[in-house]
């Protein structure tokens, strides 16, 4: 989906959970949106996932034909990898600045953090208007290889108590490159919509929708133009508890069994699948 949005590669796991809504007291700094409004847990073969902790526990089972779950992982793997790459630095900066105490600047609050080893200086500004929190993250590169970033606006946000939107920019690109519309009640009850909003580029209009409701996770992929130049949609749904799941693509619908049964291929059962 967003393979046109390349950025330096390093891995940072964001685990900070924050309150979602701005506090009403004028003298108190607003609470930032939860960091998991930018993150999602991925489908993995042979693993029981825990959305609340990001941990994965490998489960050993008898050998089975697992081509269906492998196909599902491949179908979403490239898209999720590219989304994660595009969001690597935005997630890093938000995780770093929220550990600092903000200072007041007129009607706004400012969180600042320098990452000396990484060579970045980050500045997050937040202000409340009509009950919503508006945010701006600007960064400055401190090393020769990133010195071209000077007070660069990396992303903005518009957030309510339980929903909001992040808008991500990229150097050298006109306009935004990625938006994240989020709705969140809890860590295991949320929906994130990642949309490629680049202008005039391959991948423009591609969309990834991730949701989790209790123990059931879903990823829906909209390819604005597939290999034939036509729009195409597919989805993968799985139980984060027992590892069973289903992939629905234009050509077929395929299911796989639980972790306890080796996630082997099975005929899709009648009714809802997977079961929690």
N, C-alpha and C positions, 0 to 999 in steps of 0.2 A: 504493500500500500504506500509506504513513505520511503521507498528505497532511494528516492531522489533527494532526500534530506540527509546528507551525510554529515557526521560530526565526529570529533575525536572520541576514541573508544576507551573506556575504563568502566569498572562496574562498581556502583554504589547501591546498597540496599537500604531503602528508606523504610524505617520501621516506626517513626514517630507518629503517635496518634494524638490529634489535637481536637479541642472542642470546635464545633462547626459554626457557631453563630456569634456575631459581634455582641459584646456586652453593652448594656444600655448606659452604664455610667460614663459620663463625659471624660472623667479623669483617668479611667482605666483604658489600657491599650486594647484594641480589638483582638479577638481570637482569630487566628488564621484558619482557612479551611483545612480539613484533615489531609495529611500528606497522601493518603490512599485514594484521593480523588484524581491522582495521576497514575495510579498503579493497579495492576491486576495480577491474579495468580494464573499460571499457565497449566495447560493439560500436559501431563507427563506419563509415560508408560511405566508401569510397575511402581507407582508411587501413590501414597495416600496423602493428599494435600490438606493443609490446615490454613485456611484463609486468614485467620486471626493472628497467626504467628509467622506465616511464610515458610514453615518447616515442611520437609518432605521425608517420609519414612518409607524406605524401600521394603517391598514385600516380595518374598520368594514364593513362587507357586510352580505347579507342574507345567512342563512344556506344553504350549498350545499354539495354534495358528492365530497370531495377533496382527494379521495384516490390516484389519479394519481400524484398530486403534492407531496403528502406525500411519495409516493413510490420514486419519484425523489430525494427528500431530503434525504431519507434513503440510496439511492444508492450512493450518493456522500458524505454523511455526515461522514461516518467512514473514508473514504480516506482523506478528507480534514482535519478532526480532527487530524489524525496521521501526516499529512504533517505539520500542524500548530504546533504540539507538537515538532516535530523534529527541527523546525526552531525557536522555542521560544527564545532561547538564542542568536543565530546569529542575529535575528532581534533586540533584546534588545541592544546588543553591538553596532551594526551599528547605531542605533538611538541615543545612548548615545555619541559616540565619535564624530559624525558629528557636535555636538554643541560646540566642542572645537576648538581652533586654532591649526593647526599643526605646527610642527617644522621641520626644514631641517636637514637631516642626510645624508650627502654625496649627492648622486643623488636621494635620496628618501625623501618622506615626511612622518612624523609620527604623528598620532593622538593618544593621550592617555587620558584615563578616568578611574577613580576609582569609583566603586559603593559600598560605605561603608556599607550601609544597606543590600545589597545583598551579599556582601563579594566577590567581583570580581575586578580584575584589568585587563583592556583591552588595547591592543596596536594594532593599525591598521597601517600598513606600505603600502604606495603606491608609485609606480614609473612608469614612462612612457618610453616605448621603442617602436620604429617604429609606433608611433601614437596611441598606445594602453596603457591602464592603468592596471597594475598588482597590485593586493592587497593581503595582508596576515593579518588575524586577529589572534592574539595570546592572550591567557588569562591565568591568574594565580588566583587560589583560595586562599582566605584570611581567610577562616573559617575551622574548623576541618572537616566538612562534605564535603568540596570540595578542601582540601589541596593537593589532589592527582593531581590536575591540576597545573602544573608548566610550564609556557611558552608554553602551549599547543596550537598547531595549529588547530583552530576550523574550519576555512574555508579560501579559497583562491578565487581570482577572476581574470578574464581576460576580459576587457571591451573596447568596441569601443564607438562611439558617440551614436549609436542607438541600439546596440545589445551587448551581452556579455554572460558570463557564471560564475556562482558561483559553487564552489565545497566544500561540507561540509564533515567534518570528525567527528568521535566519538571516545571517549576514549575506549580502549579495542578492537577496531575494526581495522583490517588490511586494509589499503587503504581507499578510500572515501566511504561514505555511501549514499550520495544524491548529485545530480547535478541539477542545475536550469539553463536552457538555456532561455535567455530572448531576446525579440525584442520589442522595445517600441518607438512609435512616440509621444504619449501623454498619459495622465492618462486614457483616454477612448479609446485608440487605442494601444493595446499591446497583446503579447502572451508570456506565461510562460510555460515551459515544465519541470516538476519535475520528475526525474527518480531515482528509487531505484537502486543503483549500488553496493550494498553489494555483497560480493563474497561468494558463497556456502551457502546462507541463504534463508529461505522461504521469498518470496516477491521480490527476486532479479529480476530485469527486469520490475517490475510494473511501470506504468507511468501515470501521471495526466497532462493533457494539459488544461490550462485555457486561454481563450482569451476573449477580449471585443472589439467590433467594434461599436462605437457610443452607441446605447441603447441596443444592443444585446450581451449577455454574453453566453459563451459556456464552458462546462467542458466535456472533453473526458477522459475516463478511460480505460486503457489497463491493464488487469490482466494477467500476464505472465502464471499463472497456477490457474485456478478456482477450484471449489470443485471436478471436475472430472479429474483434472490434465491437462486440455487443456487451451490454451489461449482464452481469451474472451474480447470483446470490447463493451462498452456502452457509451452513450453520453446524456447530458442534455443541452438544449438550452432554454434561457428565456429572456424576455424583462425586463430590470432593470427599465423601466418606467411604464409599465402597468401590470407587474406581470404574464402575460401569458407564456406558455412554452410547451415543448415537451421532453419526454424521449424516447430514442431509445435503445433497448436492444436486445440481440439475440432472445428472445422469443416474443417480442411485441414492438409496437410503440404506445405510449399513449400521449394524449394532455390534457391541462387544459386551462380554460378561464382566463380572466383578473381579476385583483383585484376588479374592479367595479362590476363584476359578481360573486364574491366570490371564484374565482379560482376553480370553479366546473369542473368536468370531462366533456369533449366534444369529439365528433368524430374529428379526425385530419382533418383539412380543406385541400382542394386541394391546391397545391402550397406551398410557403414558409410559415412556421409558427415557432415561433410567429412573428407577425407584430410589428414593432417598436412602 
